[in-house]
Amino acid sequence: MIKEDSLISDIKEHFNTLLNARSLAISNDERVLEFLLVKSSFKNEYKERFFQTQYGAMIFKKDEFLNFLDLRLLSHSYTSFSNKIGLGASEKKFLKNSQDIVLNFPFKDCVLKGGQSKDDDKSTELFFNNILAKSEIDLLFAPKVLNKFELIGGGDLETTLKNRPNLLIKGNNLIALHSLKEYFRYQSEQNKVKLIYIDPPYNTGNDSFSYNDRFNHSTYLTFMKNRLEIARELLRDDGVIFVQCDDNEQAYLKVLMDEIFGRENFVANIIRRVIEGGKQDSKQIQTIHDYILIYAKNINESSFNKIEQTDFEHYTKKDKYFAERGAYYLKPLENMGLGYVASLDYEIISPKGNKIYAGGKLGEPYRFVWSKDKFNEALKLDLIEFITNSKGEEKVYYKTYEKFSTKGEFIERKIPQSSIIMDMTNRASSKEIKFIFGEKAFNYSKPEALIKRIIEISTQENDLVLDFFAGSGTTLAVAHKMKRRYIGIEQMEYIESITKERLKKVIEGEQGGISKAVSWSGGGNLIYCELASLNAKFIEKIENSSDENELNQIYENLQKLAFIDYRVDIQNDLKDMEFLNLDFINKKRILKKCLDRNMDYIPYADMDDSEYKIDEQTRILNDIFYKGGNDE
């Protein structure tokens, strides 16, 4: 794959400067086309990038060519967006002349890989511009080899892998998401993702989003944009996404998601109470909530399940029908506030023989809420109760049951989810983690009850749930208990000690969280696997090295096997004697600098290359993963 630097050098050599090439292109000078299509040794690359064929004619995509030159003329900014964040119009129109308002920010036209794997690993991130670094991005997003397959629970590994199993994948979530795109290529629409729930870093400075970047806010938005764009592609047509966030990014994230998913596909912004009581260290207003942004892939295709009504506190009475009808409460049959209706003003004879009238007598303003016929039907259904008050007056009441209507029908009392959630705070999640691990092994987890609610309103049994910020595994654990399929992705090192171990306990039948509520007793399985690292292994060795001779050996191996970052000229900048004369800290620094971050993982297309030493079983499992689970 040809690097952009080679193309830029080629254009400079022919036209002397990029500005000359740009001026000629603007004026539609035929010398530009002659160079790109005939004279240049890179003509095939130019043809692929800057031309398209329609009805047998070749069309020059001049704007893309000019943008390619303009971005390089920006020198080291790597972005065509100004270093400010704000609303703008799409397609470079003025705001008042555009129907499409978008959020613009530095590096929006870039890809941020986000390679952090430890909470205290604060790395300076490299931005890949979509045009300047097209080949790097293509390589970054190509499907990757998976290894270290492990079946947790019963069954045969290969057979399970063929049948769309639950998956837990360790590795960079952006790269893993693009690998999943290939995984879903051979699967039917119905077997794609129905629900995405993510609880990404909130960019507070105190959480795991901590890259050393002076555009921290823009870095976060770029980070989220890259992942939300590919996430949308993985959703079914009737799929939905729930994104947890707080005030630090909610407003910007809402506009960004409007752009990616379409403003017309916005469903709701749920407010959730996080803590019971305010933060005692609050200087202005006590913040006790966060948000859940909800979008549909296609609002016309999506639907949400109603939830069981839970506000039955006033249903306190029980009778002989309790097992079938549930508890009940009483409501007076008479009413004067709905307007007088003569047909609803009649005489009732009580079991004691007393005559009862609305308001104590016939005539305005009192009347009953039911007709005489409906009253008689309710009497037959044993829905009527006569009560003598403190004045000795007998009054008529009717029963409202939890599960039985006044029409004599058994009912399920279900209502839409409210946009405010008050009873699912983080206190419960802390207790759940402690119950599972015997200690507080993880911060910032969400309660299982919250995830249960999200899953029950947006999915059915056997639907697929995706969480690519899996964290402690709450989403996956709840999905497993609720008989949903799931895929979890986590790049942090705790995936093995916390996430995977939690799911093992779920399969064994742990009784924390929602287990009792859904009658969970254990069972099922999942497959754990990892993106097969290449240069990541070298980086790990470099970071963990404490011996200078070991670094020298790594340097020698690096030149033989690893992919060297094209920004570093290994011949000029890393001559053997120069490297050997560096101190220990600088040896580490320069070794990490020259590793090409694109090649942290092995491309699936290169799996058969003997240099990678992929064993036969891993090859078979990768072929099953990408091709063997098809159902079309």
C-alpha positions as a printed NumPy array, in Angstrom:
array([[  0.   ,   0.   ,   0.   ],
       [  1.446,   3.35 ,  -1.118],
       [  2.043,   5.912,   1.623],
       [  0.659,   9.452,   1.235],
       [  4.172,  10.888,   1.643],
       [  5.207,   9.119,  -1.571],
       [  2.294,  10.657,  -3.474],
       [  3.026,  14.127,  -2.123],
       [  6.707,  13.798,  -3.124],
       [  5.64 ,  12.622,  -6.58 ],
       [  3.351,  15.657,  -7.059],
       [  5.999,  18.061,  -5.764],
       [  8.657,  16.615,  -8.087],
       [  6.449,  17.049, -11.158],
       [  4.911,  20.465, -10.4  ],
       [  7.752,  21.896,  -8.268],
       [  5.328,  22.901,  -5.465],
       [  1.967,  21.752,  -4.173],
       [  0.621,  25.273,  -4.748],
       [  1.434,  24.99 ,  -8.461],
       [ -0.422,  21.685,  -8.639],
       [ -3.352,  23.216,  -6.787],
       [ -3.562,  26.269,  -9.075],
       [ -3.501,  24.11 , -12.192],
       [ -6.212,  21.838, -10.806],
       [ -8.464,  24.812,  -9.946],
       [ -8.115,  26.13 , -13.497],
       [ -8.887,  22.656, -14.919],
       [ -5.497,  22.509, -16.652],
       [ -5.241,  19.245, -18.602],
       [ -1.631,  18.807, -17.448],
       [ -2.973,  17.709, -14.041],
       [ -5.051,  14.934, -15.598],
       [ -2.169,  13.938, -17.866],
       [  0.137,  13.598, -14.877],
       [ -2.33 ,  11.73 , -12.686],
       [ -3.529,   9.277, -15.334],
       [ -0.543,   8.861, -17.675],
       [  2.84 ,  10.187, -16.617],
       [  3.041,   9.321, -12.94 ],
       [  4.37 ,   5.958, -11.835],
       [  1.586,   6.075,  -9.217],
       [ -1.191,   6.526, -11.796],
       [ -3.113,   3.468, -10.596],
       [ -3.198,   4.838,  -7.053],
       [ -4.304,   8.282,  -8.283],
       [ -6.983,   6.71 , -10.46 ],
       [ -8.388,   4.782,  -7.508],
       [ -8.392,   7.798,  -5.182],
       [ -9.379,  10.742,  -7.348],
       [-11.447,   9.331, -10.213],
       [-14.685,   7.442, -10.585],
       [-16.322,   5.819, -13.58 ],
       [-19.918,   6.564, -14.523],
       [-21.61 ,   5.277, -17.68 ],
       [-18.237,   4.466, -19.198],
       [-16.803,   7.946, -18.582],
       [-14.047,   8.755, -16.077],
       [-14.841,  11.678, -13.763],
       [-12.144,  13.619, -11.9  ],
       [-13.013,  14.161,  -8.221],
       [-11.33 ,  17.525,  -8.15 ],
       [-12.579,  18.555,  -4.715],
       [-11.034,  15.464,  -3.135],
       [ -7.738,  16.105,  -4.925],
       [ -7.713,  19.731,  -3.755],
       [ -8.592,  18.68 ,  -0.216],
       [ -5.715,  16.201,  -0.295],
       [ -3.318,  19.014,  -1.24 ],
       [ -4.863,  21.514,   1.183],
       [ -4.464,  19.222,   4.15 ],
       [ -0.779,  18.747,   3.431],
       [ -0.379,  22.51 ,   2.984],
       [ -1.711,  22.852,   6.547],
       [  1.657,  21.443,   7.589],
       [  1.522,  19.715,  10.969],
       [ -2.032,  20.562,  12.044],
       [ -3.367,  17.296,  10.515],
       [ -6.904,  18.71 ,  10.442],
       [ -8.871,  21.011,   8.157],
       [-11.038,  22.206,  11.065],
       [-10.135,  25.279,  13.077],
       [ -8.98 ,  24.834,  16.647],
       [-12.381,  25.717,  18.034],
       [-15.471,  23.716,  18.923],
       [-18.9  ,  24.867,  17.793],
       [-21.897,  24.461,  15.536],
       [-21.437,  24.75 ,  11.805],
       [-23.188,  23.958,   8.561],
       [-22.428,  20.847,   6.573],
       [-20.924,  21.151,   3.087],
       [-19.298,  24.501,   3.971],
       [-22.567,  26.466,   3.7  ],
       [-23.544,  29.379,   5.897],
       [-25.657,  28.33 ,   8.874],
       [-28.737,  30.229,   7.693],
       [-28.588,  28.544,   4.272],
       [-28.226,  24.999,   5.556],
       [-30.75 ,  22.525,   6.943],
       [-27.95 ,  20.303,   8.272],
       [-26.316,  21.774,  11.358],
       [-23.36 ,  19.788,  12.639],
       [-20.783,  19.978,  15.414],
       [-17.309,  20.926,  14.196],
       [-14.157,  20.492,  16.241],
       [-10.39 ,  20.059,  15.73 ],
       [ -9.435,  16.624,  14.363],
       [-13.032,  15.812,  13.345],
       [-11.615,  14.663,  10.009],
       [ -9.238,  12.282,  11.779],
       [ -9.193,   8.851,  13.356],
       [ -8.052,   8.448,  16.962],
       [ -7.203,   4.864,  17.75 ],
       [ -7.255,   5.221,  21.55 ],
       [ -4.613,   2.661,  22.469],
       [ -4.749,   2.905,  26.252],
       [ -4.715,  -0.44 ,  28.068],
       [ -4.073,   0.563,  31.7  ],
       [ -5.714,   3.18 ,  33.913],
       [ -2.409,   4.952,  34.527],
       [ -1.261,   4.758,  30.896],
       [ -1.595,   8.335,  29.625],
       [ -0.347,   8.228,  26.057],
       [  0.05 ,  11.004,  23.51 ],
       [ -2.325,   9.896,  20.782],
       [ -1.592,   9.974,  17.059],
       [ -4.324,  11.355,  14.781],
       [ -4.705,   9.818,  11.328],
       [ -6.291,  12.252,   8.867],
       [ -8.979,  10.61 ,   6.713],
       [ -7.383,  11.847,   3.487],
       [ -3.709,  12.317,   4.284],
       [ -3.506,   8.937,   5.998],
       [ -6.021,   6.968,   3.931],
       [ -3.764,   3.94 ,   3.555],
       [ -2.95 ,   3.892,   7.274],
       [ -6.654,   4.049,   8.138],
       [ -7.513,   1.306,   5.639],
       [ -4.895,  -0.877,   7.292],
       [ -6.07 ,   0.109,  10.777],
       [ -9.663,  -0.892,  10.001],
       [ -8.904,  -4.127,   8.167],
       [-10.178,  -7.267,  10.012],
       [ -7.637,  -8.608,  12.481],
       [ -6.578, -12.071,  13.578],
       [ -8.035, -13.327,  16.858],
       [ -6.188, -15.704,  19.153],
       [ -6.217, -17.164,  22.687],
       [ -9.709, -18.578,  22.125],
       [-11.234, -19.937,  25.331],
       [-14.652, -21.56 ,  25.729],
       [-16.159, -20.756,  29.128],
       [-19.046, -23.059,  30.011],
       [-20.02 , -26.332,  28.368],
       [-19.732, -27.382,  24.738],
       [-17.242, -27.754,  21.901],
       [-15.236, -24.664,  20.898],
       [-15.528, -24.985,  17.105],
       [-19.204, -25.959,  17.178],
       [-20.029, -23.108,  19.538],
       [-18.132, -20.602,  17.39 ],
       [-20.185, -21.599,  14.35 ],
       [-23.438, -20.806,  16.123],
       [-23.123, -17.071,  16.832],
       [-21.961, -17.404,  20.452],
       [-21.63 , -14.894,  23.239],
       [-18.259, -13.195,  22.758],
       [-15.835, -11.341,  25.006],
       [-13.019,  -9.751,  22.986],
       [ -9.877,  -8.196,  24.401],
       [ -8.348,  -5.453,  22.3  ],
       [ -8.729,  -1.907,  21.015],
       [-12.458,  -1.351,  20.645],
       [-12.26 ,   0.731,  17.456],
       [-10.28 ,  -1.978,  15.686],
       [-12.45 ,  -4.747,  17.137],
       [-15.625,  -2.988,  15.919],
       [-14.273,  -2.869,  12.387],
       [-13.372,  -6.555,  12.648],
       [-16.972,  -7.245,  13.721],
       [-18.13 ,  -5.569,  10.527],
       [-16.504,  -8.44 ,   8.653],
       [-17.889, -10.936,  11.194],
       [-21.445,  -9.784,  10.402],
       [-20.902,  -9.751,   6.632],
       [-22.265, -13.287,   6.202],
       [-25.033, -13.036,   8.788],
       [-28.697, -12.187,   8.272],
       [-30.132,  -8.836,   9.305],
       [-31.991, -10.487,  12.186],
       [-28.743, -11.784,  13.693],
       [-27.052,  -8.375,  13.795],
       [-27.032,  -6.063,  16.814],
       [-30.429,  -5.083,  18.263],
       [-29.106,  -3.037,  21.196],
       [-25.885,  -1.166,  21.848],
       [-25.362,   0.083,  25.379],
       [-22.114,   1.861,  26.216],
       [-20.879,   3.631,  29.311],
       [-17.8  ,   5.348,  27.84 ],
       [-15.334,   7.522,  29.779],
       [-17.011,  10.786,  30.792],
       [-13.885,  12.893,  30.107],
       [-13.916,  14.345,  33.619],
       [-10.166,  14.167,  34.122],
       [-10.754,  11.621,  36.867],
       [-11.836,   8.657,  34.753],
       [-10.033,   6.415,  32.293],
       [-10.095,   8.937,  29.41 ],
       [ -6.799,  10.632,  30.128],
       [ -4.763,  11.274,  26.998],
       [ -2.013,  13.88 ,  27.144],
       [ -3.43 ,  16.237,  24.551],
       [ -3.989,  19.983,  24.629],
       [ -7.179,  19.445,  22.637],
       [ -8.578,  17.114,  25.278],
       [-12.208,  17.986,  24.531],
       [-11.727,  17.646,  20.781],
       [ -9.794,  14.452,  21.35 ],
       [-12.78 ,  13.03 ,  23.219],
       [-15.219,  14.003,  20.459],
       [-12.978,  12.489,  17.788],
       [-12.61 ,   9.374,  19.914],
       [-16.398,   9.028,  20.22 ],
       [-17.171,   9.959,  16.608],
       [-14.914,   7.215,  15.227],
       [-16.59 ,   4.574,  17.386],
       [-20.199,   5.734,  16.988],
       [-19.909,   5.771,  13.201],
       [-18.912,   2.112,  12.953],
       [-21.303,   1.168,  15.791],
       [-24.223,   2.483,  13.745],
       [-23.227,   0.226,  10.85 ],
       [-23.464,  -2.844,  13.098],
       [-27.047,  -2.158,  14.206],
       [-30.059,  -3.905,  12.73 ],
       [-32.494,  -1.621,  10.897],
       [-34.677,  -1.7  ,  14.024],
       [-31.677,  -1.398,  16.359],
       [-31.15 ,   1.222,  19.066],
       [-28.198,   2.656,  20.968],
       [-28.062,   3.906,  24.576],
       [-25.06 ,   6.079,  25.547],
       [-24.41 ,   6.947,  29.205],
       [-22.798,  10.364,  29.808],
       [-22.811,  13.337,  32.162],
       [-22.781,  17.127,  31.942],
       [-19.145,  17.244,  30.831],
       [-19.999,  16.047,  27.313],
       [-23.778,  15.543,  27.083],
       [-24.585,  18.676,  25.07 ],
       [-21.793,  18.151,  22.54 ],
       [-22.412,  14.421,  22.343],
       [-26.115,  15.022,  21.593],
       [-25.289,  17.212,  18.588],
       [-22.607,  14.769,  17.416],
       [-25.082,  11.872,  17.605],
       [-27.685,  13.971,  15.766],
       [-25.176,  14.172,  12.931],
       [-24.234,  10.484,  12.949],
       [-27.669,   8.902,  13.556],
       [-29.878,  11.706,  12.225],
       [-31.766,  14.132,  14.408],
       [-35.006,  12.484,  13.328],
       [-33.814,   9.252,  14.965],
       [-33.395,  10.787,  18.422],
       [-35.59 ,   8.907,  20.897],
       [-35.002,  10.414,  24.335],
       [-32.523,  11.793,  26.832],
       [-33.124,   9.911,  30.069],
       [-32.098,  11.56 ,  33.335],
       [-30.955,   9.083,  35.978],
       [-30.423,   9.787,  39.643],
       [-26.859,   8.648,  40.41 ],
       [-26.586,   9.094,  44.157],
       [-29.036,   9.365,  47.035],
       [-28.344,  12.874,  48.239],
       [-25.979,  15.482,  46.83 ],
       [-22.216,  15.537,  46.638],
       [-20.982,  17.146,  49.832],
       [-17.994,  18.708,  48.035],
       [-20.178,  20.553,  45.498],
       [-19.245,  24.258,  45.372],
       [-22.329,  25.503,  43.507],
       [-25.116,  23.037,  42.716],
       [-25.212,  19.464,  43.98 ],
       [-25.161,  17.258,  40.885],
       [-26.967,  13.988,  41.5  ],
       [-27.766,  12.799,  37.978],
       [-26.313,  11.621,  34.691],
       [-27.852,  11.016,  31.255],
       [-28.617,   8.236,  28.809],
       [-28.912,   9.397,  25.192],
       [-31.08 ,   7.069,  23.086],
       [-31.1  ,   6.907,  19.28 ],
       [-32.682,   4.523,  16.807],
       [-30.971,   3.519,  13.595],
       [-34.324,   4.093,  11.912],
       [-37.055,   5.599,  14.085],
       [-39.754,   4.19 ,  11.796],
       [-38.479,   0.625,  12.275],
       [-37.8  ,   0.713,  16.015],
       [-40.186,  -0.008,  18.854],
       [-39.893,  -0.153,  22.637],
       [-41.472,  -2.607,  25.038],
       [-43.566,  -1.261,  27.884],
       [-42.576,  -2.056,  31.454],
       [-44.539,  -3.516,  34.306],
       [-46.241,  -0.85 ,  36.394],
       [-44.486,  -0.766,  39.753],
       [-46.288,   1.997,  41.641],
       [-48.609,  -0.381,  43.519],
       [-47.915,   1.013,  46.99 ],
       [-51.591,   1.951,  47.447],
       [-52.764,  -1.546,  46.424],
       [-52.807,  -2.681,  50.044],
       [-55.984,  -4.748,  50.417],
       [-56.255,  -8.482,  49.802],
       [-59.276, -10.744,  49.434],
       [-60.043, -14.327,  48.415],
       [-59.085, -13.485,  44.799],
       [-55.553, -12.332,  45.682],
       [-53.734, -15.243,  43.96 ],
       [-55.412, -14.429,  40.631],
       [-56.236, -10.744,  40.771],
       [-53.496,  -9.428,  43.043],
       [-53.983,  -6.774,  45.714],
       [-56.489,  -3.932,  45.337],
       [-57.519,  -0.526,  46.6  ],
       [-60.944,   1.108,  46.885],
       [-62.31 ,   4.096,  44.981],
       [-65.654,   5.802,  45.754],
       [-68.417,   5.133,  43.235],
       [-69.958,   8.59 ,  43.683],
       [-68.527,  11.755,  42.158],
       [-69.587,  15.389,  41.827],
       [-66.626,  16.812,  39.924],
       [-67.259,  15.3  ,  36.482],
       [-70.516,  17.108,  35.742],
       [-74.046,  15.981,  36.441],
       [-75.529,  13.221,  34.211],
       [-79.085,  12.152,  35.01 ],
       [-78.586,   8.565,  33.787],
       [-75.792,   8.121,  36.34 ],
       [-77.989,   9.268,  39.239],
       [-79.902,   6.267,  40.556],
       [-80.799,   4.257,  43.664],
       [-78.643,   1.392,  45.031],
       [-79.923,  -1.117,  47.609],
       [-77.131,  -2.411,  49.888],
       [-76.93 ,  -6.004,  51.237],
       [-78.239,  -4.54 ,  54.509],
       [-81.3  ,  -3.21 ,  52.676],
       [-80.247,   0.441,  52.878],
       [-81.046,   2.805,  50.018],
       [-77.93 ,   4.596,  48.831],
       [-77.823,   7.693,  46.598],
       [-74.908,   9.714,  45.285],
       [-74.566,  12.618,  47.721],
       [-77.282,  11.13 ,  49.927],
       [-80.206,  12.078,  47.633],
       [-81.321,  12.066,  44.026],
       [-80.61 ,  15.172,  41.955],
       [-77.766,  17.52 ,  41.218],
       [-74.837,  17.893,  41.716],
       [-73.865,  14.374,  42.732],
       [-73.972,  11.237,  40.594],
       [-72.193,   7.863,  40.298],
       [-69.25 ,   7.23 ,  37.956],
       [-70.864,   4.124,  36.401],
       [-74.227,   3.427,  34.844],
       [-76.732,   1.193,  36.633],
       [-76.006,  -1.666,  34.176],
       [-72.238,  -1.439,  34.724],
       [-72.781,  -1.353,  38.478],
       [-74.842,  -4.538,  38.304],
       [-72.122,  -6.266,  36.232],
       [-69.457,  -5.182,  38.756],
       [-71.623,  -6.528,  41.557],
       [-71.683,  -9.958,  39.889],
       [-67.848,  -9.834,  39.569],
       [-67.553,  -9.031,  43.288],
       [-65.97 ,  -5.664,  42.524],
       [-68.283,  -3.697,  44.841],
       [-67.758,  -3.052,  48.535],
       [-70.153,  -1.335,  50.984],
       [-68.582,   0.538,  53.929],
       [-70.262,   2.374,  56.816],
       [-68.492,   5.629,  57.698],
       [-68.092,   7.306,  61.111],
       [-71.451,   9.042,  60.692],
       [-73.22 ,   5.703,  60.255],
       [-73.771,   6.329,  56.536],
       [-73.319,   3.395,  54.143],
       [-71.192,   4.25 ,  51.083],
       [-70.401,   2.359,  47.882],
       [-66.855,   1.682,  46.65 ],
       [-65.401,  -0.321,  43.76 ],
       [-62.215,  -2.398,  43.755],
       [-59.246,  -1.651,  41.494],
       [-57.042,  -4.75 ,  41.304],
       [-53.431,  -5.045,  40.201],
       [-54.2  ,  -7.722,  37.584],
       [-57.974,  -7.589,  37.007],
       [-59.923,  -4.847,  35.261],
       [-63.371,  -3.471,  36.096],
       [-64.486,  -5.033,  32.807],
       [-63.803,  -8.449,  34.254],
       [-60.597,  -9.123,  32.278],
       [-57.187, -10.214,  33.497],
       [-54.653,  -7.552,  32.507],
       [-50.968,  -6.752,  32.501],
       [-50.436,  -3.232,  33.712],
       [-47.613,  -2.001,  31.465],
       [-46.519,   1.561,  30.814],
       [-43.804,   3.243,  28.663],
       [-40.443,   3.906,  30.297],
       [-40.266,   7.342,  31.921],
       [-37.583,   9.853,  30.904],
       [-36.555,  10.118,  34.581],
       [-35.127,   7.193,  36.574],
       [-34.971,   7.785,  40.317],
       [-34.494,   4.351,  41.865],
       [-31.4  ,   2.871,  40.164],
       [-28.476,   4.669,  41.767],
       [-24.823,   3.64 ,  41.818],
       [-25.032,   2.539,  45.445],
       [-26.498,  -0.772,  44.265],
       [-23.688,  -1.356,  41.739],
       [-21.022,  -0.957,  44.427],
       [-22.784,  -3.592,  46.531],
       [-23.069,  -5.916,  43.514],
       [-19.348,  -5.737,  42.738],
       [-18.492,  -6.343,  46.378],
       [-20.9  ,  -9.322,  46.487],
       [-19.209, -10.9  ,  43.446],
       [-15.558, -10.215,  44.258],
       [-15.637,  -9.74 ,  48.021],
       [-14.245,  -6.22 ,  47.632],
       [-14.765,  -3.063,  45.611],
       [-12.796,  -4.273,  42.593],
       [-14.118,  -1.74 ,  40.08 ],
       [-15.171,   1.92 ,  40.002],
       [-17.879,   3.576,  37.887],
       [-19.953,   0.417,  37.268],
       [-23.723,   0.704,  36.766],
       [-26.359,  -1.266,  38.702],
       [-27.696,  -4.45 ,  37.117],
       [-31.264,  -3.179,  37.556],
       [-30.529,  -0.244,  35.214],
       [-29.16 ,  -2.502,  32.478],
       [-32.087,  -4.895,  32.993],
       [-34.503,  -2.037,  32.37 ],
       [-32.648,  -0.98 ,  29.192],
       [-32.553,  -4.537,  27.867],
       [-36.198,  -5.302,  28.648],
       [-37.568,  -2.19 ,  26.913],
       [-35.45 ,  -2.571,  23.767],
       [-34.968,  -6.307,  23.084],
       [-36.535,  -9.759,  23.1  ],
       [-34.954, -13.047,  24.17 ],
       [-32.098, -14.169,  21.873],
       [-31.572, -10.637,  20.482],
       [-27.938,  -9.505,  20.288],
       [-26.577,  -6.883,  22.72 ],
       [-23.242,  -5.103,  22.134],
       [-21.158,  -3.224,  24.71 ],
       [-17.773,  -2.068,  23.408],
       [-16.815,  -0.411,  26.706],
       [-17.498,  -3.613,  28.639],
       [-15.739,  -2.507,  31.837],
       [-16.628,  -4.813,  34.718],
       [-19.046,  -6.71 ,  32.473],
       [-22.388,  -5.538,  33.912],
       [-24.109,  -5.348,  30.518],
       [-22.871,  -8.795,  29.532],
       [-23.788, -10.352,  32.876],
       [-27.338,  -8.99 ,  32.726],
       [-27.761,  -9.972,  29.06 ],
       [-26.633, -13.511,  29.931],
       [-29.128, -13.771,  32.811],
       [-31.925, -12.411,  30.584],
       [-31.226, -14.93 ,  27.788],
       [-29.916, -12.394,  25.295],
       [-26.883, -13.011,  23.124],
       [-24.056, -10.53 ,  23.608],
       [-20.676,  -9.268,  22.439],
       [-18.405,  -7.377,  24.804],
       [-15.171,  -5.559,  23.941],
       [-12.668,  -4.24 ,  26.463],
       [ -9.071,  -3.15 ,  25.911],
       [ -8.088,  -2.521,  29.511],
       [ -6.006,  -5.161,  31.263],
       [ -8.653,  -5.856,  33.905],
       [-10.737,  -7.726,  31.32 ],
       [ -9.101, -10.979,  32.441],
       [ -9.2  , -10.471,  36.202],
       [-12.627,  -8.785,  36.446],
       [-14.784,  -8.947,  33.305],
       [-14.08 , -12.555,  32.368],
       [-14.159, -13.753,  35.976],
       [-17.531, -12.079,  36.549],
       [-19.04 , -13.875,  33.543],
       [-17.633, -17.184,  34.775],
       [-19.486, -16.611,  38.048],
       [-22.683, -15.796,  36.141],
       [-22.435, -19.098,  34.261],
       [-21.867, -20.854,  37.589],
       [-25.125, -19.299,  38.86 ],
       [-24.121, -16.348,  41.076],
       [-27.09 , -14.823,  42.893],
       [-26.166, -11.146,  42.991],
       [-27.819,  -8.255,  41.142],
       [-30.97 ,  -9.235,  39.225],
       [-30.461, -13.013,  39.556],
       [-33.424, -13.63 ,  41.858],
       [-35.676, -11.23 ,  39.945],
       [-35.202, -13.211,  36.716],
       [-34.933, -16.627,  38.416],
       [-31.327, -17.086,  37.273],
       [-29.66 , -20.36 ,  38.294],
       [-26.66 , -20.576,  35.943],
       [-25.849, -22.121,  32.578],
       [-24.868, -21.089,  29.074],
       [-21.42 , -20.319,  27.723],
       [-19.277, -17.726,  26.007],
       [-16.072, -17.53 ,  24.004],
       [-13.231, -15.314,  25.148],
       [-10.616, -14.267,  22.579],
       [ -8.097, -11.507,  21.91 ],
       [ -7.011,  -9.444,  18.945],
       [ -3.664, -11.003,  18.039],
       [ -1.037,  -8.396,  18.866],
       [  2.182,  -7.964,  16.933],
       [  3.945,  -4.728,  17.728],
       [  1.936,  -4.546,  20.946],
       [  4.108,  -7.402,  22.173],
       [  7.218,  -5.357,  21.462],
       [  5.741,  -2.331,  23.224],
       [  4.923,  -4.45 ,  26.259],
       [  8.454,  -5.861,  26.333],
       [  9.933,  -2.376,  26.023],
       [  7.779,  -0.943,  28.808],
       [  8.482,  -3.852,  31.144],
       [ 12.197,  -4.018,  30.42 ],
       [ 14.605,  -3.143,  33.201],
       [ 17.78 ,  -4.318,  31.461],
       [ 19.703,  -2.293,  28.866],
       [ 21.011,  -5.402,  27.086],
       [ 17.439,  -6.581,  26.73 ],
       [ 16.569,  -3.293,  24.987],
       [ 19.489,  -3.79 ,  22.588],
       [ 18.159,  -7.261,  21.752],
       [ 14.654,  -5.893,  21.278],
       [ 16.075,  -3.302,  18.886],
       [ 17.664,  -6.017,  16.77 ],
       [ 14.444,  -8.061,  16.7  ],
       [ 12.448,  -4.937,  15.98 ],
       [ 14.284,  -4.337,  12.737],
       [ 13.688,  -7.908,  11.598],
       [ 10.055,  -8.511,  12.514],
       [  8.159,  -5.396,  13.505],
       [  6.649,  -2.745,  11.244],
       [  8.583,   0.48 ,  11.632],
       [  6.662,   3.73 ,  11.785],
       [  7.171,   5.427,   8.423],
       [  7.689,   8.775,  10.195],
       [ 10.99 ,   7.434,  11.54 ],
       [ 13.819,   6.81 ,   9.075],
       [ 15.448,   3.778,  10.656],
       [ 18.613,   4.138,   8.596],
       [ 19.229,   7.784,   9.406],
       [ 17.787,   8.229,  12.898],
       [ 18.537,   4.862,  14.462],
       [ 22.014,   3.896,  13.375],
       [ 23.319,   1.063,  15.527],
       [ 26.038,   3.059,  17.229],
       [ 23.721,   5.956,  17.943],
       [ 21.151,   3.694,  19.512],
       [ 23.713,   1.847,  21.6  ],
       [ 24.985,   5.167,  22.945],
       [ 21.571,   6.336,  24.115],
       [ 20.766,   6.205,  27.819],
       [ 18.211,   3.681,  29.094],
       [ 15.215,   6.068,  29.152],
       [ 15.856,   7.363,  25.632],
       [ 16.331,   3.854,  24.307],
       [ 12.848,   3.027,  25.547],
       [ 11.46 ,   6.232,  24.097],
       [ 12.973,   5.82 ,  20.642],
       [ 12.034,   2.137,  20.409],
       [  8.392,   2.903,  21.13 ],
       [  8.444,   5.853,  18.736],
       [  9.529,   3.785,  15.775],
       [  6.828,   1.147,  16.157],
       [  4.03 ,   1.64 ,  13.651],
       [  0.882,   1.966,  15.802],
       [ -1.239,   0.814,  12.854],
       [  0.226,  -2.634,  13.122],
       [ -0.587,  -3.306,  16.758],
       [ -2.589,  -6.307,  15.543],
       [ -2.11 ,  -8.885,  12.8  ],
       [ -4.35 ,  -8.406,   9.709],
       [ -6.622, -11.361,   8.997],
       [ -5.671, -11.116,   5.306],
       [ -2.038, -11.86 ,   6.258],
       [ -2.818, -14.711,   8.643],
       [ -1.107, -17.326,   6.438],
       [  2.153, -15.374,   6.341],
       [  4.701, -17.676,   8.001],
       [  6.37 , -14.673,   9.628],
       [  3.444, -14.337,  12.038],
       [  3.679, -17.957,  13.206],
       [ -0.095, -18.44 ,  13.497],
       [ -0.805, -22.051,  14.507],
       [ -3.208, -24.222,  12.518],
       [ -5.942, -24.334,  15.183],
       [ -6.005, -20.532,  15.424],
       [ -6.293, -20.282,  11.635],
       [ -9.248, -22.663,  11.624],
       [-10.986, -20.722,  14.388],
       [-10.452, -17.405,  12.579],
       [-11.899, -18.8  ,   9.367],
       [-14.923, -20.036,  11.321],
       [-15.254, -16.656,  13.037],
       [-15.21 , -14.633,   9.82 ],
       [-16.77 , -17.126,   7.387],
       [-18.081, -20.234,   9.105],
       [-20.94 , -18.753,  11.106],
       [-22.898, -17.544,   8.08 ],
       [-26.608, -18.197,   7.908],
       [-27.498, -16.865,   4.474]])
